[in-house]
Amino acid sequence: MRALVVDDEDAIRRVVAAYLVKEGFDVLEAADGTTALELARAEHPDVIVLDLMLPDLDGIEVCRQLRRFTDTYVVMLTARTDEVDTLIGLSVGADDYLTKPFSPRVLVARIRTVLRRPRNDDADATDEDAGQVVEIGDLRIDAAGREAWVAGERVELTRTEFDILLHLASRPQHVHTRGQLIQSVWGPGYVGDDRLADVHVSHLRAKLGDDASAPRYVVTVRGVGFKMGGG
């Protein structure tokens, strides 16, 4: 596996790189966003560890540009713990995040977890309805093709957003707990915050044009989790 570590703090970048090398990764390093994008295009890393605060392009913009040409996993690092940064970071396609200071061992564990997820469109699906086309109102989901449409218009979803949508659509009207969603999408080894699911569901809902106060597709069941279908 190849990893790209992007951080302008030399000490942090080198520590993370050293831990990943010990775990058998081929590691590339970048101290700024421009170099990170160049390396990502040229070297096709399997995972990118991306700091939020960089000297030229910030991590949000780097992640946004990455998503134009790659679906590689992105784990963001931030020294800022306010929820706005987290929401923005995940909305542009980051798969996970950690706040500084962090344990390099925890970071490696989180990277191992995301890498266990299917990376490509023809990966074996895990839901019972994989391979079928699911229709819920104006929403149409092609599990095999990993595409979704609303009222005939294709919806551009990140890998994580589609995985969540497919999991929820596998059993419409069934309430899926946050824990079940985390287990299905991020895998049983995930050790992060369950609120990660809420962030991704919120952005998925926005892309589907769903109104949280009167949802047509993704319904929040307060205190429990989520389900597909209006009402």
Rosetta blueprint (number, residue, H / E / L):
1 M L
2 R E
3 A E
4 L E
5 V E
6 V E
7 D L
8 D L
9 E L
10 D H
11 A H
12 I H
13 R H
14 R H
15 V H
16 V H
17 A H
18 A H
19 Y H
20 L H
21 V H
22 K H
23 E L
24 G L
25 F L
26 D E
27 V E
28 L E
29 E E
30 A E
31 A L
32 D L
33 G H
34 T H
35 T H
36 A H
37 L H
38 E H
39 L H
40 A H
41 R H
42 A H
43 E H
44 H L
45 P L
46 D L
47 V E
48 I E
49 V E
50 L E
51 D E
52 L L
53 M L
54 L L
55 P L
56 D L
57 L L
58 D L
59 G H
60 I H
61 E H
62 V H
63 C H
64 R H
65 Q H
66 L H
67 R L
68 R L
69 F L
70 T L
71 D L
72 T L
73 Y E
74 V E
75 V E
76 M E
77 L E
78 T E
79 A L
80 R L
81 T L
82 D L
83 E H
84 V H
85 D H
86 T H
87 L H
88 I H
89 G H
90 L H
91 S H
92 V L
93 G L
94 A L
95 D L
96 D E
97 Y E
98 L E
99 T E
100 K L
101 P L
102 F L
103 S L
104 P H
105 R H
106 V H
107 L H
108 V H
109 A H
110 R H
111 I H
112 R H
113 T H
114 V H
115 L H
116 R L
117 R L
118 P L
119 R L
120 N L
121 D L
122 D L
123 A L
124 D L
125 A L
126 T L
127 D L
128 E L
129 D L
130 A L
131 G L
132 Q L
133 V E
134 V E
135 E E
136 I E
137 G L
138 D L
139 L E
140 R E
141 I E
142 D E
143 A L
144 A L
145 G L
146 R L
147 E E
148 A E
149 W E
150 V E
151 A L
152 G L
153 E E
154 R E
155 V E
156 E L
157 L L
158 T L
159 R H
160 T H
161 E H
162 F H
163 D H
164 I H
165 L H
166 L H
167 H H
168 L H
169 A H
170 S L
171 R L
172 P L
173 Q L
174 H L
175 V L
176 H E
177 T E
178 R H
179 G H
180 Q H
181 L H
182 I H
183 Q H
184 S H
185 V H
186 W L
187 G L
188 P L
189 G L
190 Y L
191 V L
192 G L
193 D L
194 D L
195 R H
196 L H
197 A H
198 D H
199 V H
200 H H
201 V H
202 S H
203 H H
204 L H
205 R H
206 A H
207 K H
208 L L
209 G L
210 D L
211 D L
212 A L
213 S L
214 A L
215 P L
216 R L
217 Y L
218 V E
219 V E
220 T E
221 V E
222 R L
223 G L
224 V L
225 G E
226 F E
227 K E
228 M E
229 G L
230 G L
231 G L
